Amino acid sequence: MKKIYLILFGILSVLTSCEKEEDIVMPPAYQVNWFDDTNLVFSPIGDPGFTYNINSNSGQSFWGDTEAEYDVKMNFSADIEISKIEFYAFVEENNGETFSYKGGEIGKLLETITNPENNFTLTVSSDKVYQLYSGELSAEHSGELLPEDLVELKWVITAEDGSVLDTRVDCNGFNCTYGIKTSIKYVDTWLGEFEATWTEVGPGTVTYSYSDVVVGAKRTVTFTPGDEEGQYAVDDMAFGGAYGGPKPGYITFDNTTNTLYVYDFTNYKNKWILVSVTPEVLTVRWDNYYNQWYNENGVIELRRSDGLTWPDITEIINNN
């Protein structure tokens, strides 16, 4: 019996030891922080990034829009007040087949939004980004970013209690950076919207114009692609000065002779007469068929602000 007692005692010891090993101490429950589910959502206003223009006629290239604007929505579930959001910029420089990342882990402070609402607007300037990194970019950068450069944003959100969400260090998921690239646009001298300003107005135009034209009146005239190659449709050949509404037509331009051809087959037979041309302003005199009886005429300045220039027009020929 003594031997049996010793065996039973050994078995009980083993069972007692196993029970103690299974008694695992669990760590305290994780305390959810406000920044665990906080993120920013960017919605572009207009073009999603910067734009770089190439003139399809001349090959001239230039920056079209160096500012990218976004509606930014801040998503978070906790009831907490946000003190500020700091946006840091980085630049990825394209060197042919290689890429060089500027900014390291910290980046450079670009913008600070204090006391932000849950929805706010952020404008990013490529010129400002360039100024931050001008001393680190390659010699090909002559005072501006290149279209191939990629701008990246990261941000630091600081709450009123001093707690911080720093996506430069602690990236939670994929909503911790935002990339801004440049879109290449092919533009045309004769396409776009142009501001038309009346500098002289005939008495008949004042009386009969459908848009109440007077000296200083402004309107927008739109040139769009015509039915055939080389044609440009004009939504109103009379710039608001004719009777009864817009008078559409189209134009063509011969860049070998610098001659502008105007086509208007309506009964009003609107005519353009060249007054002067500068890179930004094309000035024409407008007459229509009824000018001979009612003095329906005027002088209009067509001003452009798209970075392109008016060609050196030497003559306007009307084909009515």
C-alpha positions in Angstrom: 0.0 0.0 0.0 2.9 2.3 0.6 4.0 2.1 -3.0 0.5 2.7 -4.3 0.2 5.8 -2.1 3.4 7.3 -3.5 2.3 6.7 -7.1 -1.0 8.5 -6.4 0.7 11.4 -4.8 2.9 11.8 -7.9 0.0 11.8 -10.2 -1.8 14.5 -8.0 1.3 16.6 -8.1 1.5 16.5 -11.9 -2.2 17.4 -12.2 -1.8 20.3 -9.8 1.2 21.6 -11.7 -0.7 21.5 -15.0 -3.6 23.5 -13.5 -1.2 26.2 -12.4 0.4 26.5 -15.8 -3.0 26.9 -17.5 -3.9 29.8 -15.2 -2.5 32.4 -17.7 -2.7 36.1 -16.7 -4.3 38.2 -19.5 -3.1 41.7 -20.2 -5.5 44.6 -19.6 -8.0 45.4 -22.3 -6.6 47.8 -25.0 -7.7 51.3 -24.5 -9.0 52.7 -27.8 -7.5 56.0 -28.7 -9.1 58.7 -30.9 -6.5 58.4 -33.5 -7.0 54.7 -34.1 -9.8 55.3 -36.6 -9.0 58.9 -37.7 -8.2 59.6 -41.3 -8.5 62.4 -43.9 -10.3 62.0 -47.2 -9.3 64.3 -50.1 -11.7 65.3 -52.8 -10.2 67.4 -55.6 -11.9 70.7 -56.6 -11.4 70.8 -60.3 -8.4 69.0 -61.7 -7.0 66.4 -59.2 -3.5 67.9 -59.3 -1.3 70.4 -61.0 -1.5 70.9 -64.8 1.2 71.5 -67.4 0.2 72.8 -70.8 1.7 72.0 -74.2 0.5 74.2 -77.1 -0.4 71.8 -79.9 0.2 74.5 -82.5 3.6 75.8 -81.5 4.9 73.1 -79.1 5.3 75.8 -76.4 5.1 74.3 -72.9 4.4 76.0 -69.6 2.6 75.5 -66.3 -1.1 75.9 -66.5 -2.2 75.5 -62.9 0.3 75.4 -60.1 -2.3 75.2 -57.3 -4.2 72.1 -56.4 -7.3 72.6 -54.3 -9.1 70.0 -52.2 -12.1 69.5 -50.0 -10.8 67.6 -47.0 -13.0 65.6 -44.7 -11.8 64.5 -41.3 -13.2 61.2 -40.1 -13.0 60.2 -36.5 -15.5 58.6 -34.0 -14.2 60.0 -30.7 -15.7 63.1 -29.1 -12.5 65.2 -29.2 -11.5 68.7 -30.2 -8.7 69.1 -32.8 -6.3 72.0 -32.2 -4.4 71.9 -35.5 -3.4 69.8 -38.5 0.1 70.3 -40.0 0.7 69.1 -43.6 4.3 68.1 -44.5 5.5 67.9 -48.1 7.8 65.4 -49.8 9.1 65.4 -53.4 9.8 62.3 -55.5 12.2 63.5 -58.2 12.2 61.5 -61.5 15.8 61.2 -62.8 15.2 59.2 -65.9 15.1 55.6 -64.8 15.8 56.4 -61.1 13.8 58.2 -58.5 15.1 60.4 -55.6 12.9 60.9 -52.6 13.3 64.3 -50.9 12.2 64.9 -47.3 13.4 61.8 -45.4 11.0 60.6 -42.7 10.0 64.1 -41.5 9.4 66.1 -44.6 9.0 69.9 -44.6 6.1 71.9 -43.2 3.9 73.2 -46.0 0.6 74.3 -44.3 -1.0 74.5 -40.9 -4.8 74.5 -40.4 -5.7 75.7 -36.9 -9.0 74.8 -35.3 -10.2 72.9 -38.4 -13.8 72.0 -39.0 -14.6 68.4 -39.9 -14.6 69.7 -43.5 -12.2 72.3 -44.7 -10.4 73.4 -47.9 -6.7 72.8 -48.5 -4.7 74.5 -51.4 -1.3 73.1 -52.3 1.0 75.3 -54.3 3.8 73.6 -56.4 5.7 76.9 -56.3 5.7 76.8 -52.5 6.8 73.1 -52.5 9.6 74.0 -54.9 10.8 76.8 -52.5 11.0 74.3 -49.7 13.2 71.9 -51.7 14.9 74.2 -54.2 18.4 73.5 -52.6 18.0 69.8 -52.9 16.5 69.3 -56.4 18.6 68.7 -59.5 20.0 71.4 -61.8 17.2 70.7 -64.3 14.8 72.5 -62.0 15.2 76.1 -63.0 13.0 77.9 -60.5 10.0 75.4 -60.6 9.0 71.8 -60.2 9.1 69.6 -63.2 6.0 67.9 -64.5 7.5 64.5 -63.7 7.9 65.4 -60.0 5.5 63.8 -57.5 4.5 65.7 -54.4 3.4 63.7 -51.4 1.6 65.0 -48.3 1.7 63.6 -44.8 0.1 65.2 -41.7 0.2 65.6 -38.0 -3.1 66.0 -36.1 -2.9 67.5 -32.7 -5.8 67.4 -30.3 -6.7 70.0 -27.7 -5.4 67.7 -24.9 -2.0 67.5 -26.5 -2.3 64.0 -27.9 -0.9 63.6 -31.4 -1.6 61.5 -34.5 1.6 61.6 -36.5 1.3 59.8 -39.9 5.0 60.5 -40.6 5.8 58.0 -37.8 2.7 55.9 -37.0 0.9 55.2 -40.2 -2.5 53.5 -39.6 -3.6 51.8 -42.8 -3.5 53.5 -46.2 -5.1 56.8 -45.3 -1.9 58.4 -44.0 -0.5 60.0 -47.2 -1.8 61.7 -50.3 0.1 62.0 -53.6 -0.2 64.9 -56.0 0.9 64.6 -59.6 0.9 66.8 -62.7 -1.4 66.2 -65.6 -0.2 67.1 -69.1 -2.8 69.0 -71.2 -2.5 69.8 -74.9 -3.9 73.3 -75.5 -4.7 75.4 -78.6 -4.4 79.1 -79.2 -8.0 79.2 -80.5 -9.7 77.1 -77.9 -11.0 78.3 -74.6 -13.1 81.0 -72.9 -12.1 84.6 -73.4 -13.3 87.8 -71.7 -14.8 90.2 -74.1 -14.9 93.9 -73.0 -16.7 96.6 -75.0 -14.6 99.7 -75.3 -16.8 101.5 -77.9 -20.5 101.0 -78.5 -22.6 102.3 -81.4 -25.9 103.9 -80.5 -27.8 101.2 -82.4 -26.0 98.5 -80.4 -27.1 100.2 -77.1 -30.7 100.2 -78.4 -31.0 96.8 -80.0 -28.4 94.5 -78.4 -30.0 91.5 -76.7 -27.6 91.7 -73.7 -27.9 95.5 -73.0 -24.4 96.3 -74.2 -22.8 99.6 -73.0 -19.2 100.8 -72.8 -17.4 98.6 -70.2 -19.8 95.7 -70.5 -18.1 92.3 -70.2 -19.1 88.8 -71.3 -17.4 85.5 -71.9 -17.0 84.2 -75.5 -16.3 80.6 -76.0 -14.3 79.0 -78.8 -14.7 75.2 -79.3 -13.6 72.7 -81.9 -15.5 73.1 -85.2 -17.0 70.5 -87.4 -13.8 70.1 -89.5 -10.1 70.1 -88.6 -8.8 73.7 -88.3 -12.2 75.2 -87.6 -13.1 76.8 -84.3 -16.7 77.4 -83.5 -17.6 80.7 -81.8 -20.7 80.8 -79.6 -21.5 84.4 -80.4 -19.9 86.3 -83.3 -21.5 89.5 -82.1 -20.2 89.3 -78.4 -23.7 90.0 -77.2 -24.2 93.1 -79.4 -26.7 91.8 -82.0 -30.5 91.8 -81.8 -32.3 88.7 -80.8 -29.7 86.5 -79.2 -26.3 84.9 -79.8 -25.1 84.6 -83.4 -22.9 81.5 -83.7 -20.2 81.1 -86.4 -16.7 79.8 -86.8 -13.2 81.0 -87.6 -10.0 79.5 -89.2 -6.5 80.8 -88.9 -3.7 80.5 -91.5 -0.5 80.6 -89.5 1.7 80.9 -92.6 0.1 84.3 -93.5 -1.2 85.2 -90.0 -4.6 85.7 -91.5 -7.8 85.1 -89.5 -10.8 84.1 -91.5 -14.3 84.8 -90.1 -17.4 82.9 -91.2 -20.9 83.9 -90.3 -23.7 82.8 -92.5 -26.6 84.2 -90.5 -28.7 87.1 -91.8 -26.8 89.4 -89.6 -23.5 88.8 -91.4 -21.3 89.8 -88.4 -18.0 91.2 -89.4 -14.7 91.5 -87.5 -12.2 94.2 -88.4 -8.7 94.0 -86.9 -7.8 96.9 -84.6 -4.7 95.6 -82.8 -3.2 92.5 -81.2 -0.9 92.0 -78.3 0.0 88.7 -76.6 -2.9 89.0 -74.2 -5.5 91.2 -76.0 -7.0 90.9 -79.4 -9.0 94.0 -80.3 -11.6 93.9 -83.1 -14.2 96.2 -84.4 -17.6 94.5 -84.8 -20.2 95.5 -87.5 -23.2 93.7 -88.7 -25.5 93.9 -91.7 -27.8 96.4 -90.1 -25.0 98.8 -89.2 -25.5 100.7 -92.4 -29.0 101.8 -91.1 -28.9 101.6 -87.3 -25.2 102.1 -86.3 -25.0 98.6 -84.8 -21.2 98.4 -84.2 -18.6 98.6 -81.5 -15.0 97.7 -80.5 -14.3 94.7 -78.3 -11.1 93.6 -76.5 -10.8 89.8 -76.3 -8.5 89.1 -73.3 -6.9 85.7 -72.5 -5.5 84.6 -69.2 -4.6 80.9 -70.0 -0.9 81.4 -70.4 -1.1 81.3 -74.2 -0.7 84.3 -76.5 -2.6 85.5 -79.5 -0.7 85.0 -82.7 0.6 88.0 -84.6 -2.5 88.5 -86.7 -1.9 90.8 -89.7 -5.3 90.6 -91.4 -8.9 89.5 -90.9 -10.9 88.3 -93.9 -14.7 88.0 -93.5 -16.4 85.3 -95.6 -20.1 86.2 -95.2 
